[in-house]
Amino acid sequence: MSRAHALKALLEVIKDKKPLTHIKAPLTPQTQALVYGSLRFYTRLNAIIQHLQAKPIKKPYVQLALVLGLYELSESEKPAYAIIDETVRLMKGQYAWARGLTNAILRRYDREKAAIHEALGHNAAFVWNTPDWLLSHLQRAYPDNWQVIIKAQDEHPPMSLRINQRKTSREAYLKQVQATPIPQTETGLALNQPVSVDKLPGFQEGLVSVQDGAAQLAAPLLQLEPGLRVLDACSAPGGKLCHILETEPELAYCLALDIDSTRIEKIQQNLNRLALKADVNQACALKPEAFWDGLPFDRILLDAPCSATGIIRRHPDIKQLRTPEEVSHVVETQKQLLTTLWPLLKPGGLMVYATCSILPEENKLQIQAFLETHPDCEVQNQEGMQILPGENTMDGFFYSVLKRTK
């Protein structure tokens, strides 16, 4: 049953182009492991299928069942005969014709795995397990270390925590869990082994939240002080918002925006669990007339929509769903957000621009273009802070601290 559910989930992602966070197929831990693993290595597994089957497989159901089977044969300790038999059983009804094909491809791979891998040694899709457009993009952007980045994207990320310093300390919490402090953060811990949140000591009491170390850098970069007015322009699911409120409980006003009602509910759930308060508004950050009271903000966090190419290791579907056209679209959206929100910032105030992307056009180049048209903007952290996937256990993130001059 897990394999059938995994196949259904893969069809929703690959065929229907749905993010993993939006799929309807049930994901038990076993199913999730199959789905995430198959998507993590999808490009490589598909290269194996193309090598073993010269004629393209036009039915997504059959092709994705083979991806599942090949993933298990590559990674699972389960007996090969059982994996092959269970995968062949998926070929029923209108797909019964593919039983022989599925059996033949999987058995050949099991018999000739080493030789097949050697034959694909010069196949870029197999070796680097990355779509062509993204591979070439990373090679141009990071000529000296693109291989390291690609390898890090395929690794399993740690489960990272943010300690609520209003209720405990990192040192005290370390006595209750097996974890390592995350460098560059004051509140971050990387667990030695992931656990369900209900197993985290004090989770329901608000002692700790799940948040990557790189995301924990936003609040300190805002240089918060009592009495400030703060805008979190693209807030959901609210992790950075809660960190802001934990860091400085005496803000004069804190407004959180998101355009989606479901995501607004998630923000409120996080606030409630941590006993924090903010003005949460369902509104589009590109339309200030819908949310702004006319009083300038001292601090603005613009965690902008992006390609999410820095968090592929947590969301392996991104590698298969993202396109160059979508990247171009988010670059334009980021530009509009920067331009729209800048006038809302008080002279002398700070805007922290953030993305979970590693593509220069969304990050360093985006800020360079903004500076050319906004002479009242000074960058406070040189060209910005680009964190690469896996760096100090963190996800790929970019931060630029912008000051509006008087």
C-alpha positions in Angstrom: 0.0 0.0 0.0 2.9 2.4 0.8 4.3 1.9 -2.7 0.9 2.6 -4.3 0.5 5.8 -2.3 4.0 6.8 -3.1 3.3 6.4 -6.8 0.2 8.5 -6.5 2.1 11.2 -4.8 4.8 11.2 -7.5 2.2 11.5 -10.2 0.8 14.6 -8.5 4.2 16.2 -8.3 5.7 15.2 -11.7 2.6 14.9 -13.9 0.3 17.5 -12.3 3.1 19.8 -11.2 2.0 20.1 -7.6 4.4 20.9 -4.8 4.8 18.2 -2.2 3.1 20.5 0.3 -0.1 20.5 -1.8 -0.5 16.8 -2.7 -3.5 14.8 -1.5 -1.9 11.4 -1.4 -1.5 10.2 2.2 2.2 10.3 3.4 3.0 7.8 6.2 6.6 7.8 7.3 7.3 4.9 5.0 5.5 6.5 2.0 7.3 9.8 2.6 10.7 8.2 2.6 9.9 6.6 -0.8 8.6 9.8 -2.3 11.3 12.1 -1.0 14.0 9.7 -2.0 12.6 9.2 -5.5 12.3 12.9 -6.0 15.7 13.6 -4.5 17.4 11.4 -7.1 14.8 11.6 -9.9 17.1 13.1 -12.5 19.7 10.3 -12.0 17.0 7.6 -11.9 15.4 8.8 -15.0 18.8 8.8 -16.8 19.1 5.1 -15.8 15.6 4.4 -17.3 16.6 6.1 -20.6 19.8 4.1 -20.7 18.0 0.8 -20.2 15.0 1.6 -22.4 15.9 3.2 -25.7 12.2 3.8 -26.6 10.7 6.5 -24.4 8.1 5.4 -21.9 5.2 7.7 -22.6 3.0 6.7 -19.7 3.9 8.7 -16.5 2.4 5.9 -14.3 4.8 3.3 -15.7 7.8 5.6 -15.8 7.3 6.8 -12.2 6.8 3.2 -10.9 10.2 2.4 -12.4 11.7 5.4 -10.7 10.3 4.1 -7.4 11.6 0.6 -8.1 15.1 1.8 -9.1 15.3 4.1 -6.1 14.6 1.1 -3.7 17.1 -1.1 -5.6 19.7 1.6 -5.2 19.1 2.6 -1.6 17.0 0.0 0.2 18.3 -3.1 2.2 15.1 -4.9 1.2 15.7 -8.0 -1.0 15.8 -7.1 -4.7 13.3 -9.9 -5.6 10.7 -8.4 -3.2 11.2 -4.8 -4.6 10.9 -6.1 -8.2 7.8 -8.2 -7.4 6.0 -5.4 -5.6 6.8 -2.9 -8.3 5.5 -5.3 -11.0 2.3 -5.7 -9.1 1.6 -2.0 -9.6 1.1 -2.8 -13.3 -2.5 -3.8 -13.3 -5.7 -2.8 -15.1 -4.9 -0.6 -18.0 -1.1 -0.9 -17.2 -1.0 -4.7 -17.2 0.8 -4.5 -20.6 3.9 -3.0 -18.7 4.5 -6.0 -16.4 7.1 -7.6 -18.6 8.8 -4.3 -19.3 9.0 -3.3 -15.6 10.3 -6.8 -14.7 12.9 -6.7 -17.4 14.3 -3.2 -16.6 14.5 -3.7 -12.9 16.0 -7.2 -13.1 18.6 -6.0 -15.6 19.5 -3.1 -13.3 19.8 -5.4 -10.3 22.1 -7.8 -12.3 24.3 -5.1 -14.0 24.2 -2.2 -11.6 28.0 -1.6 -11.6 28.3 -1.8 -15.4 25.3 0.5 -15.9 26.8 3.1 -13.6 30.1 2.9 -15.4 28.4 3.3 -18.8 26.7 6.4 -17.5 29.9 7.9 -16.0 29.9 10.7 -18.6 26.2 11.3 -18.5 25.7 14.7 -16.8 22.1 13.9 -15.7 23.3 10.7 -14.0 26.5 12.1 -12.5 25.2 15.4 -11.2 21.5 14.5 -10.7 20.4 18.0 -11.6 18.2 19.3 -14.4 20.2 20.8 -17.3 19.1 24.4 -16.8 19.9 24.5 -13.1 23.2 22.7 -13.6 24.4 25.2 -16.1 23.1 28.1 -14.0 25.1 26.9 -10.9 28.2 26.3 -13.0 28.2 29.9 -14.2 27.3 31.4 -10.8 29.8 29.2 -8.8 32.6 28.1 -11.1 34.8 27.1 -8.2 32.4 25.1 -6.0 29.3 24.2 -7.9 30.1 20.5 -7.4 30.0 21.0 -3.6 26.7 22.8 -3.8 25.1 20.1 -5.9 26.3 17.4 -3.6 24.9 19.3 -0.6 21.5 19.6 -2.3 21.2 15.8 -2.4 22.0 15.3 1.3 19.5 14.9 4.1 19.3 18.1 6.1 19.3 18.0 9.9 16.3 18.8 12.0 17.1 22.3 13.3 15.6 24.1 16.3 15.3 27.6 17.5 15.4 28.1 21.3 13.0 30.6 22.7 15.4 32.7 24.8 12.5 34.3 26.7 11.8 30.9 28.3 15.0 28.9 28.3 18.6 29.0 27.1 20.5 26.9 24.5 22.8 25.6 27.2 19.8 24.4 29.3 18.0 22.9 26.4 21.1 21.0 25.3 20.8 19.0 28.6 17.5 17.6 27.3 18.4 16.6 23.7 21.2 15.2 21.7 22.2 18.2 19.5 24.9 20.5 18.3 24.8 24.3 18.4 24.6 25.9 15.0 27.4 28.4 14.3 26.5 32.0 13.4 23.3 31.7 15.5 22.6 32.4 19.1 19.5 30.2 19.3 20.1 27.3 16.8 20.5 23.6 17.5 20.9 20.8 15.0 19.5 17.6 16.3 21.7 14.5 16.0 18.6 12.6 14.9 15.2 14.0 13.8 12.2 13.4 16.0 8.5 14.2 15.8 7.7 17.6 17.3 5.6 16.0 20.1 8.8 14.3 21.3 10.6 17.7 21.7 10.8 18.7 25.4 8.7 21.8 26.0 7.5 22.2 22.4 3.8 22.8 23.3 4.9 25.1 26.1 6.8 27.2 23.5 10.4 26.5 24.6 11.5 25.6 21.1 10.5 25.8 17.5 11.6 24.0 14.4 13.5 26.4 12.1 16.6 26.1 10.0 19.7 27.9 11.3 19.9 30.3 8.3 16.4 31.5 8.8 17.4 32.4 12.4 19.7 35.1 11.1 16.9 37.4 10.0 15.9 38.7 13.5 19.4 39.7 14.6 20.1 41.4 11.3 17.1 43.7 12.0 18.9 45.2 15.0 15.7 45.3 17.0 15.1 47.8 19.9 12.2 48.6 22.2 9.6 50.9 20.7 10.1 50.2 17.0 7.5 49.7 14.4 8.2 46.5 12.4 6.7 45.1 9.2 7.1 41.4 8.3 5.9 41.7 4.7 5.8 38.1 3.5 5.3 36.4 6.9 3.9 32.9 6.5 4.4 30.5 8.1 5.6 32.9 10.8 8.9 31.5 12.0 10.9 34.7 11.5 8.0 36.7 12.9 8.0 34.7 16.1 11.7 35.0 16.4 11.4 38.8 16.0 8.9 38.9 18.9 10.9 36.6 21.0 14.0 38.7 20.4 12.4 42.0 21.2 9.1 41.8 23.2 8.8 45.5 23.6 8.1 46.6 20.1 5.7 49.4 19.6 3.9 47.6 16.7 4.5 44.5 14.6 2.5 43.9 11.4 2.6 40.5 9.6 1.3 40.1 6.1 0.4 37.2 3.9 -1.9 37.0 0.9 -3.2 33.4 1.6 -5.9 32.7 4.2 -4.6 29.2 5.0 -1.1 30.5 5.5 -2.5 33.3 7.7 -4.0 30.5 10.0 -0.5 28.9 10.2 1.0 32.2 11.4 -1.7 32.6 14.0 -1.1 29.0 15.2 2.6 29.6 15.7 1.9 32.9 17.6 -0.7 31.1 19.8 1.7 28.2 20.7 4.4 30.7 21.7 2.0 33.1 23.4 3.1 36.0 21.2 1.0 38.8 19.7 1.2 40.6 16.4 -1.2 42.3 14.0 -1.7 39.6 11.4 -3.3 40.9 8.2 -4.4 39.0 5.0 -3.1 41.4 2.4 -0.8 41.7 -0.6 2.5 43.5 0.2 2.3 45.1 -3.3 -0.8 47.0 -2.3 0.1 49.2 0.8 -3.3 50.9 0.6 -4.8 47.6 1.9 -2.7 47.5 5.1 -0.6 50.6 5.8 -1.8 53.2 8.3 0.5 55.9 6.8 3.1 55.8 9.7 6.5 54.7 8.5 8.2 51.6 9.8 11.5 51.5 11.6 12.3 48.0 10.3 11.0 45.9 7.4 11.7 42.3 6.8 11.1 41.4 3.2 11.4 37.6 3.0 10.7 37.7 -0.7 9.1 35.0 -2.9 11.9 33.2 -4.6 13.0 30.1 -6.5 13.8 28.3 -3.2 16.9 26.8 -4.8 18.6 27.0 -1.4 16.3 24.6 0.2 16.2 21.7 -2.3 17.6 19.3 0.2 14.4 19.9 2.3 12.1 20.1 -0.7 13.4 17.8 -3.4 10.4 18.5 -5.6 11.7 22.0 -6.3 14.4 20.6 -8.5 11.7 19.0 -10.8 9.1 21.7 -10.6 11.1 24.9 -11.0 11.7 26.4 -14.5 13.8 29.2 -15.8 10.6 31.1 -16.7 9.5 30.9 -13.0 12.8 32.2 -11.9 12.4 35.2 -14.2 8.9 35.8 -12.8 10.0 35.8 -9.1 12.9 38.1 -10.0 10.4 40.7 -11.3 8.1 40.2 -8.2 11.1 40.8 -5.9 11.9 44.0 -7.8 8.3 45.2 -7.4 8.2 44.3 -3.7 11.5 46.2 -3.0 10.3 49.3 -4.9 6.8 49.2 -3.3 7.9 48.7 0.3 10.9 51.1 0.3 8.8 54.3 0.7 7.2 52.7 3.8 10.6 52.7 5.6 11.5 55.6 7.9 14.6 57.5 7.0 17.4 55.9 9.1 15.4 52.7 9.2 16.5 49.2 8.0 15.1 46.8 5.5 16.4 43.2 5.6 15.9 41.6 2.2 16.0 37.8 2.3 15.5 34.8 0.0 16.1 31.1 0.3 17.7 31.1 -3.1 21.3 30.7 -4.3 20.8 32.3 -7.7 22.6 35.6 -8.1 19.8 37.3 -10.1 17.5 37.0 -7.1 20.2 38.1 -4.6 23.3 40.1 -5.2 22.3 41.2 -8.7 18.8 42.1 -7.5 20.2 44.4 -4.8 22.7 46.0 -7.2 19.9 46.9 -9.6 17.9 48.3 -6.7 20.8 50.5 -5.6 21.1 52.0 -9.1 17.6 53.4 -8.9 17.5 54.3 -5.2 20.2 56.8 -4.2 18.7 56.9 -0.7 19.7 53.3 -0.1 22.9 52.1 1.6 23.9 48.5 1.9 25.1 47.7 5.4 26.6 44.3 4.8 28.7 44.9 1.6 27.3 42.8 -1.2 25.1 40.8 1.1 25.4 37.5 2.9 25.1 34.4 0.7 24.8 31.1 2.7 25.2 28.0 0.6 23.4 24.7 1.3 25.1 22.7 4.0 27.2 25.6 5.2 27.4 25.1 9.0 24.4 22.7 8.6 22.3 25.5 7.3 20.0 25.9 4.2 20.9 28.2 1.3 19.9 31.7 2.1 20.7 35.3 1.1 20.5 38.4 3.3 21.0 42.1 2.4 20.7 44.8 5.1 19.5 48.1 3.5 19.5 51.4 5.2 17.3 54.3 4.1 19.4 57.4 4.3 18.0 60.7 5.7 
